[in-house]
């Protein structure tokens, strides 16, 4: 064993686990950890932010771009509570994020003394939005706890974890051993489950595949496409799995989102549905007669959660699909071609959404035309962002980011910053509204300080658009609480040293190209009217 401080044990174990970046905001309870990060600054980059909410958003964005766990660090109490929005977003999206939180002194735990930043039973705050939460109080326990955190992050269903360490534990000296990182091979899949799935797909006359966020996490795009070609199946995605396959592939038919998508049309003609890494959360009534379902998921709690599965396979998706395709190939199964039918599904869906939202989809098509195939698009809680889930063609994995079912207003800009830190050589564009962007404009400071050259498109309609649309069409134009007094966005960006630009929908394409070429953090304001969101369609 080596003698070291708790902060040193924490940072050295993070480094052993392969961590190269920590997103943090300082405070008295975690300064010993900051001092240890100073010692390790050649190996671990610390990006410090202007609000704790950005720590977990950026860690999430980093994780989405890289496929590796993202790490955030904050003080307890208000700092930890500020970080919960980003942690909840990561939980909803199946993203592996580690939040390291400070604590009050060990001797004061549970005594309600009114210590600085004290929250009684702080661990309980994190239970609904983490896979695992734990507190350590002794230096020698720190490496084991960090190692366990990474085991939780990298096995089973990816979801965030939280580890909290009191300030005295971080500052105290003790004997500790740094643990070597481990690889955790997935469990074997039961042979009879694979045989049952082969039988169902062989008998199927019109099978369909739907891939969720778990499929993207497992990186099974190649396996899905091979399987689709063997059994002649269309592939649908959810909002969190966009990009699991190249969406220009002829087997891809579209994304299901907020009750819109090819799902109802395709499932009406499907006899066997293979669901991979999705909880099958179709809107009630959208599937009148469910098909026979094969559900593959790493989380046993998701099997049959929303739709009854004839066959549930609890397994790593890559292992299960590899075995399934191998057995289908060896069985010599042959299906009549369905590409013409699949193309019909896709074309009907694309025509529908472009008829519903011509202004929104025109701007989304412009974004697609101007971005590289490997560019990362972070779709915010704004009308163009919502429609991009349905209309934007994603061509590579880990290049489309949403907040999942959490629908987190304000997450897009800081999440995009984290994605750019993780993938510095890729274009990164955030789609934000004027309401959502103003949750974290101070992070322009972070972008400029670290040279994080994200292009943030702010669609400015002077209001909380979706809520205003709701008031217009459901509440008789009784407007209250939805109008906004905005800053001059160009001057705001320039005041931080970023590039500010302004345009309208007609000039959007050229302005976006100029922003991408700027080689600087850019805020591109697009002045727009209020437009219809996909979850409040008015005929």
URVENGI-V170240 format. One record per residue. N is the residue number from 1. OMEGA is omega in radians with two decimals (* if undefined). Layout:
n = <N	N>
omega = <OMEGA	OMEGA>
//
This chain:
n = <1	2	3	4	5	6	7	8	9	10	11	12	13	14	15	16	17	18	19	20	21	22	23	24	25	26	27	28	29	30	31	32	33	34	35	36	37	38	39	40	41	42	43	44	45	46	47	48	49	50	51	52	53	54	55	56	57	58	59	60	61	62	63	64	65	66	67	68	69	70	71	72	73	74	75	76	77	78	79	80	81	82	83	84	85	86	87	88	89	90	91	92	93	94	95	96	97	98	99	100	101	102	103	104	105	106	107	108	109	110	111	112	113	114	115	116	117	118	119	120	121	122	123	124	125	126	127	128	129	130	131	132	133	134	135	136	137	138	139	140	141	142	143	144	145	146	147	148	149	150	151	152	153	154	155	156	157	158	159	160	161	162	163	164	165	166	167	168	169	170	171	172	173	174	175	176	177	178	179	180	181	182	183	184	185	186	187	188	189	190	191	192	193	194	195	196	197	198	199	200	201	202	203	204	205	206	207	208	209	210	211	212	213	214	215	216	217	218	219	220	221	222	223	224	225	226	227	228	229	230	231	232	233	234	235	236	237	238	239	240	241	242	243	244	245	246	247	248	249	250	251	252	253	254	255	256	257	258	259	260	261	262	263	264	265	266	267	268	269	270	271	272	273	274	275	276	277	278	279	280	281	282	283	284	285	286	287	288	289	290	291	292	293	294	295	296	297	298	299	300	301	302	303	304	305	306	307	308	309	310	311	312	313	314	315	316	317	318	319	320	321	322	323	324	325	326	327	328	329	330	331	332	333	334	335	336	337	338	339	340	341	342	343	344	345	346	347	348	349	350	351	352	353	354	355	356	357	358	359	360	361	362	363	364	365	366	367	368	369	370	371	372	373	374	375	376	377	378	379	380	381	382	383	384	385	386	387	388	389	390	391	392	393	394	395	396	397	398	399	400	401	402	403	404	405	406	407	408	409	410	411	412	413	414	415	416	417	418	419	420	421	422	423	424	425	426	427	428	429	430	431	432	433	434	435	436	437	438	439	440	441	442	443	444	445	446	447	448	449	450	451	452	453	454	455	456	457	458	459	460	461	462	463	464	465	466	467	468	469	470	471	472	473	474	475	476	477	478	479	480	481	482	483	484	485	486	487	488	489	490	491	492	493	494	495	496	497	498	499	500	501	502	503	504	505	506	507	508	509	510	511	512	513	514	515	516	517	518	519	520	521	522	523	524	525	526	527	528	529	530	531	532	533	534	535	536	537	538	539>
omega = <3.09	3.06	-3.13	3.06	3.07	3.09	3.10	3.11	3.13	-3.04	-3.14	3.09	3.04	3.14	3.11	-3.14	3.08	-3.13	3.09	-3.09	3.03	3.11	-2.93	2.98	-2.97	3.07	-2.93	-3.04	-3.08	-3.08	3.08	3.07	3.07	3.13	3.08	3.06	3.05	3.11	-3.06	-2.99	3.09	-3.08	-3.11	3.10	3.02	3.05	3.14	-2.95	-3.08	3.10	-3.05	3.13	-3.10	-3.10	-3.10	3.03	-3.11	3.08	3.09	3.12	3.09	-3.13	-3.13	-3.09	-3.00	-3.00	3.13	3.06	3.01	-3.04	3.10	3.14	-3.11	3.01	3.13	3.05	-3.08	3.11	3.13	3.13	3.07	-3.10	-3.03	3.13	3.10	3.13	3.08	3.08	3.11	3.12	-3.12	-3.04	3.13	-3.06	-3.11	-3.13	3.04	3.00	3.02	-3.10	2.98	3.09	2.99	-3.12	-3.07	-3.08	-3.12	-3.10	3.07	-3.06	3.09	-3.10	-3.07	3.08	3.13	3.09	-3.08	2.93	-3.12	3.13	-3.11	3.12	-3.11	3.11	-3.00	-3.06	-3.12	-3.04	3.06	3.03	-3.05	3.08	-2.98	3.07	3.01	-3.13	-3.14	-3.08	-3.06	3.13	-2.96	-3.12	3.12	-3.11	3.10	3.13	3.10	3.09	-3.13	3.01	3.11	-3.10	-2.97	3.07	3.12	-3.12	3.13	3.06	-3.07	3.06	3.13	3.10	-3.13	-3.05	3.12	-3.09	3.13	3.09	3.11	-3.06	-3.06	3.02	3.10	3.11	-3.10	3.06	3.03	-3.02	3.09	3.10	-3.12	2.94	-3.06	-3.10	3.13	3.14	3.12	3.09	-3.13	-3.09	-3.11	3.08	3.11	3.13	3.12	3.13	3.09	-3.14	-3.13	-3.12	3.10	-3.13	-3.04	3.06	-3.14	3.14	3.09	3.08	2.97	-3.09	3.09	-3.09	3.10	3.09	3.10	3.13	-3.11	3.09	-3.05	-3.13	-3.13	-3.14	3.12	-3.12	3.11	3.13	-3.14	-3.13	3.12	-3.04	3.11	-3.09	2.92	3.10	3.01	3.09	2.97	-3.10	-3.11	3.13	3.12	-3.13	3.11	2.93	3.04	-3.04	2.98	-3.14	-3.09	3.11	-3.10	-3.12	3.10	-3.10	3.05	-3.05	3.10	3.07	3.08	3.10	-3.10	-2.97	-3.07	-3.12	-3.08	-3.07	3.08	-3.12	-3.11	3.07	3.08	3.14	3.03	-3.11	-3.07	3.06	3.12	3.11	3.08	-3.09	3.04	3.09	-3.10	3.12	-3.11	3.08	-3.02	-3.13	-3.09	3.06	2.96	-2.99	2.89	-3.09	3.10	-3.13	3.08	-3.10	-3.10	-3.13	-3.10	-3.12	3.11	-3.09	-3.06	3.10	-3.09	3.13	3.03	3.13	3.06	-3.14	3.11	-3.02	2.92	-3.03	-3.10	3.12	-3.09	-3.11	3.10	3.13	-3.12	-3.14	3.12	-3.12	3.08	3.10	-3.08	3.12	3.13	-3.13	-3.14	-3.09	3.05	-3.14	3.14	-3.01	3.12	3.10	3.14	3.11	3.10	3.06	-3.08	-3.09	3.13	3.13	-3.13	3.10	-3.13	-3.06	3.12	3.02	-3.14	-2.99	-3.06	-3.12	-3.11	-3.09	3.08	3.12	3.11	3.09	3.09	3.10	-3.13	-3.12	-3.01	-3.08	3.00	3.13	-3.10	3.09	3.12	3.09	3.08	-3.03	-3.09	3.12	3.12	-2.93	3.11	3.06	3.12	-3.09	3.13	3.09	-3.13	-2.94	-3.06	-3.12	-3.13	-3.01	3.13	3.11	3.07	3.09	3.06	-3.01	3.01	3.09	3.10	-3.08	3.13	3.10	-2.93	3.07	3.09	-3.04	-2.87	-3.05	3.14	3.09	3.09	3.09	3.11	3.10	3.14	3.06	3.14	-3.11	-3.01	-3.09	3.13	2.95	3.06	-3.12	3.05	3.03	-3.09	2.97	3.12	3.09	-3.10	-3.11	-3.07	2.97	-3.03	3.12	-3.14	3.13	2.90	3.07	3.12	-3.13	-3.11	-3.10	-3.07	-3.14	-3.14	-2.91	3.07	2.97	3.12	3.11	3.13	3.09	-2.99	3.02	3.06	-3.08	2.88	-2.84	-3.09	3.11	3.09	3.11	3.11	3.12	-3.13	-2.94	3.13	-3.03	2.98	3.12	3.05	-2.99	3.04	3.02	-3.10	3.11	-3.07	2.97	-3.01	2.99	2.92	-3.00	3.12	3.13	3.11	3.13	-3.08	-3.14	3.08	-3.07	3.06	3.10	3.07	3.13	3.12	3.11	3.04	-3.09	-3.13	-3.12	-2.99	-3.06	-3.14	3.13	3.13	3.09	3.11	3.13	3.14	-3.13	-2.99	-3.10	-3.12	2.97	-3.06	2.94	3.14	3.12	3.06	-3.13	-3.05	2.94	3.04	-3.05	-3.05	3.01	-3.06	-3.14	3.10	-3.05	3.10	-3.09	*>
//
